Amino acid sequence: MAAKTPTTKGAAEARWLRQLDRATAAHEKTRQRLDQLVADAREAGVSLTAISEHTPYSREWVRTIAARIQAARNNEDAAPSE
């Protein structure tokens, strides 16, 4: 017989969901900061291997993240100013 997942109702569930929302927002903010730093390091000439050894990202992820951030920056620079 499989064990059932415990369920939480009402106020207790709402507390957990608020905590999850806060942790998710904090994680997203710090992840975005890390991605920006990865792109900055690549632009400065730091190797993929060196960055991957100091972050939780593989070399391929470093390359992908740096390219995505650089493309976004280029699009911002090319946008017409009002």
Helices and strands as residue ranges (DSSP letters): H 10-43, H 48-53, H 59-78
